[in-house]
Each structure stands twice: as C-alpha cells, then as structure tokens.
C-alpha cells in the first residue's frame, strides 16, 4: 500500500517515498493501464533514481526523529542529533557537489544554517550545556570536538565549564 504525505505528521514524506520504491513494480504497472490519466506522470528511470536519492537523504532525519521522540530522550540527546543532522547535510553537499541537483544542494545549505541557529540557541541555555557536560559519554570533551565544526572561538569553549559550575552553584548545590 502506498502511504500519503501528511503535513501534520513528521516523516510522512519519507514514508510515502519509501513506500513508492517498495511498491515500484505496482506503480509501474498501474500507469500503462490508465494512460489517459497518467501518461504525463509516468516515472522514468531517472525519476526512480531521484526518489531513491531522496529516501537516502531523508532516512537520517527519520532516524533522528525516532531518537528524539523516545521515552529515553533528554536534553543531552539534542546536541548529538543536531550534530548528526549537520553531518548528514554536509555529506549530502559532498555527494551532490558535481551533480545537477541544485535544489538538493540549496536545501542542504539552508539546513546547515538552520541547524547552526538551533545550536547557538541551545548553547545559550546553561541547562542544555550542563546536560552535555554531565553526560558520562560526552563531558567537556564533546565541546572540544565540535568546536571546529561550529567555528567556536577559544573563549566560547573556555566559557562552558564556568557556566556549568555557575548553574550548579546557583541552582543545584545543596545548601547547608
């Protein structure tokens, strides 16, 4: 069965394209049976390749959405998923750098700009930064790794530890 895109539900575009590819034989058979209605909408080999490309591009976003809507997701997951999606956009740009897929490159560049804005907003919230620093798998080292990707200054990196300490002292340290 083919899925329909639904503007009010996450990832339905991905599900729709994935179901089209999964049911490609049926889609190809249906077109010639109704030429008067679908003759101009028949999918070519290039169209099918572009659908497959779109599914491979959208798959990481589907994965990130599932991770973030989990009962086990917390503030510490947000930054990891933002970085994962940024890396996805970057790899899409590299893959399609010489192709004629201008719309894919433009959307990827816009996606990076938007993710960087979210990252900056996230970074301004001390609780979010603390969630990363206090996570046993990330700690301060996480920020040292992402500094280059986000073009942070050395000062921004140096400010992380005092911000987390300040949050601890003002909000969470037991008072005797």
C-alpha positions in Angstrom: 0.0 0.0 0.0 1.3 3.5 -0.8 1.5 6.0 2.0 0.3 9.6 1.7 2.2 12.6 2.7 0.6 14.5 5.6 1.8 17.9 6.5 0.8 17.5 10.2 2.9 14.3 10.8 6.7 14.0 10.9 8.4 11.9 8.3 5.3 11.1 6.2 7.1 12.4 3.1 9.9 9.9 3.8 7.3 7.1 4.4 5.5 8.0 1.2 8.6 7.9 -1.0 9.8 4.7 0.7 6.5 3.0 0.1 6.6 4.1 -3.6 10.0 2.5 -4.0 8.9 -0.6 -2.2 5.9 -0.9 -4.5 7.7 0.3 -7.6 6.5 -2.6 -9.7 2.9 -1.9 -8.9 3.3 1.8 -9.6 4.9 1.0 -13.0 2.1 -1.5 -13.9 -0.7 1.0 -12.8 0.5 3.8 -15.2 0.2 2.0 -18.5 -3.3 0.6 -17.5 -4.6 4.2 -17.2 -2.7 6.1 -20.0 -5.3 8.8 -20.5 -5.0 9.9 -16.8 -1.4 9.2 -16.1 0.6 9.3 -19.3 2.4 12.5 -18.4 3.0 11.3 -14.8 4.8 8.1 -15.7 8.1 7.8 -13.8 11.3 7.4 -15.8 14.5 5.6 -14.7 15.9 9.0 -13.7 12.8 9.7 -11.6 13.2 6.4 -9.8 16.8 7.2 -9.1 15.9 10.6 -7.7 13.3 9.1 -5.5 15.9 6.6 -4.1 18.2 9.6 -3.5 15.5 11.5 -1.7 14.8 8.5 0.5 18.5 8.1 1.4 18.7 11.8 2.3 15.6 11.7 4.4 16.4 8.5 6.2 18.7 10.1 8.8 16.0 12.6 9.6 13.5 9.8 10.2 16.1 8.2 12.5 16.7 11.4 14.4 13.0 12.0 14.9 12.6 8.5 16.3 15.5 9.0 18.7 14.2 12.3 19.9 10.6 11.2 20.5 11.7 8.2 22.6 10.8 8.0 26.3 14.6 7.8 27.0 15.5 11.0 25.1 16.7 14.0 27.1 18.4 17.3 26.7 21.7 15.5 26.2 20.4 13.9 23.0 19.5 17.2 21.3 23.0 18.3 20.6 24.1 14.9 19.4 21.2 14.8 17.0 21.8 18.3 15.7 25.4 17.3 15.0 24.3 14.1 13.3 21.9 16.0 11.1 24.5 18.7 10.3 26.9 15.9 9.3 24.2 14.4 7.1 23.7 17.8 5.3 27.5 18.1 4.9 27.8 14.6 3.3 24.8 15.3 1.0 26.6 18.5 -0.1 29.8 16.5 -0.8 27.9 13.7 -2.6 25.9 16.1 -4.9 28.6 18.8 -5.4 29.1 18.0 -9.1 25.6 16.9 -9.9 22.8 18.9 -11.3 20.7 18.6 -8.2 20.8 22.3 -7.4 17.7 22.1 -5.2 19.3 19.4 -3.0 22.4 21.4 -2.5 20.4 24.6 -1.7 18.2 22.8 0.8 21.3 21.2 2.4 23.0 24.6 2.8 19.8 26.1 4.2 19.5 23.1 6.6 23.0 23.7 7.9 22.2 27.4 8.5 19.1 26.5 10.4 20.8 23.8 12.5 23.6 26.2 13.4 21.0 28.7 14.6 19.5 25.9 16.8 22.9 25.0 18.0 23.6 28.7 19.0 20.2 28.9 20.7 20.9 25.6 22.5 24.3 26.8 23.6 22.8 29.8 25.2 20.8 27.7 27.7 23.0 26.7 30.6 20.9 23.7 31.4 21.4 22.2 27.9 25.1 22.8 28.1 25.2 21.2 31.5 23.3 18.2 30.2 26.1 17.5 27.7 28.9 18.2 30.2 27.4 16.0 32.9 26.6 13.1 30.5 29.2 10.3 31.2 29.8 9.7 27.5 30.3 13.3 26.4 31.7 15.6 29.2 33.7 18.7 28.2 35.4 16.7 25.5 32.3 16.8 23.4 32.6 20.6 23.1 36.3 20.3 22.3 35.4 18.0 19.3 32.6 20.2 18.0 34.5 23.5 18.3 36.0 23.2 14.8 32.7 22.2 13.2 30.9 25.2 14.7 33.7 27.7 14.3 33.7 28.5 18.0 36.3 30.8 19.4 38.6 29.5 22.2 36.8 31.9 24.6 33.4 30.2 23.9 35.0 26.8 24.7 36.6 28.3 27.9 33.2 29.6 29.0 31.5 26.2 29.1 33.0 25.0 32.3 32.3 28.2 34.4 28.7 28.2 33.0 28.1 24.7 34.2 29.8 25.4 37.6 27.7 28.6 37.9 24.5 26.6 37.2 25.5 24.1 39.9 26.3 26.8 42.5 23.1 28.8 41.9 20.5 26.2 41.2 21.5 22.7 42.4 24.2 22.7 45.1 22.8 21.6 48.5 22.5 24.5 51.0 23.8 23.7 54.4 
